[in-house]
Amino acid sequence: MKPDMFREPVTILVGLGFPAQVRGVTDAYRHLVEWPGSLRERAHAVALNACQAALRGEIESETARGLFVAFAEKHELLTTETPAVVAARSRSDTDPHVQ
């Protein structure tokens, strides 16, 4: 496993409420960087700084994961869907044979 990967992915809602798996620090960092500037606040800054520190190897990826989860909870982005449901849904979006 890569050092920036989470032990367990974080499933969040993106766009128009579609579930997406955040599998590691790089994914979390990308979501935080793409977060609208007008909505950024302290929880965003803490999670972003943690991801940057984890990418530099200064803190563990699981520490950054915890702070990303706290950010996602605050903004009601977490979903309870399991990774299997997310995978099936994404497959059905791209494969016309999956119903």
Secondary structure, 3 states (H helix, E strand, C coil): CCCCEEEEEEEEEECCCEEEEEEEHHHHHHHHHHCCHHHCCHHHHHHHHHHHHHHCCCCCHHHHHHHHHHHHHHCCCECCCCHHHHHHHHHHHHCCCCC
